[in-house]
Amino acid sequence: SDLVAFEDTNRNGYLGGNNTSWCMRHVLTPSRHKYEFLHCGTTPDVRITIPPVRIGILLDYDNWKLSFFNMELLQHLYTFNCHFQHLVHPCFALEKPGVLRVRNGVAIPSCVILA
């Protein structure tokens, strides 16, 4: 899972299940890869046909947007529109053993238009 959360978010809680965290979660089902974009316990119906290998996260405080991208395809996956009342922090979780590389300061993809 890739997500951001307010500093005072309950760390024992269900991330993305409250109004202080936003989450992109990968769920592997027997028939497909499913991606959920969670906030307040709800997720929109978003179909992603090509599973992302590298995920980009763009937090735009000024325009109240949190966006997720497939960085291999430079494809927009989903954007949350929310008023961030406090600073948010990145959070990452692996449900199975694996490797997670975090890079910051990566250039914004040309497909992104900041309004």
N, C-alpha and C positions, 0 to 999 in steps of 0.2 A: 504494500500500500504506500502511496505517496500522498502526503497531506500537509496542511499547515494548520496551526492551532494557536489560540491565544495562550499566553504564558500560564494563566490560571485554570486552564482546562484540566479536568480530572483525568489523571494519567491511568487510572484503573477503569475508566469508563469506556464506552463504545465510541471510538473516534469516528466522526462523521454522523454520529447519532444524536448530536446536540447542536446548539446554536453557537458554539465556540470553536468548532473545528470543521474543516472541509477535506474530503478524502476522495482519492481515485483508487479504487480497489479492483484487482484482477481476481476473478473467480473462474476456475477451470471446471466446467461441467462435462458430463460424458459426451455431449454433442458439439460443444464449442467453447471458445474463450469468451467470457462475459466480462464486461467492464462496467463498474458502477461509479457514479459521481455522487457522493453522499454529503448531505448537509441536513441537519435536523431530522435525521433518520429516513429521508426520502431520496430517491434517485430518479432522474428522468430516464426515459427509454432511449438510450443512445446505442446505435449499432456500429461497431467497429469491426470491419471485415479483415483487416491486416493487423495482427497483434504487434504493438510497438516493441522495439528492442531498446530504444533510448527514448525516455520521456522527458520533455521540457516542461518546466513550470515557470510561468510568468506572473508575478504579483505586481499589479499596477495600483498602488495606494491612491494616487490622484484621481483615477477614474473608477475606483471601487470594483476592480476586476481581478479574478484569479483564473488563469487559463492553463490548460494542459495541451501539449502537442506531441505528435509522433515526430521525433527529430530526424529519423531516417527519411521520411517522406515529406518533411516540412508541412505536415497536415495538422490542422486544428482539430482537437478532439472534443473539448467542452470548455465553456467559460461560466464561472459563477459570477453573478453580479451581487455584491454585498458591501455594505458600509462597514469598513473595518474600524472599530472604535478604539482598538489598542494595537500595538505591534503584534505581528504573528510570527511564529517560528516554524521552520520546516521540521517535519517528523517523517520517519521512514520505518517500515517494518517488512520483514521477510517471513512468510508463513512456513517456508521450508528452507533448509540450509542452502546458501547460495552466495553470490557475490553482488555487492551493491557499490557502485562508484558514484560519488557525488561530486559534481563540478559546478562551481559558481563563476560568475563573470563571463559566461558564454554569450556571444553576440545574439541579439534578438533576430530570429529568422526573418527573411525578407517578406514572407507571406503574412507577417503580423502587421496590422495597421493599428497604431495607438491613436485613439481619438481623444 
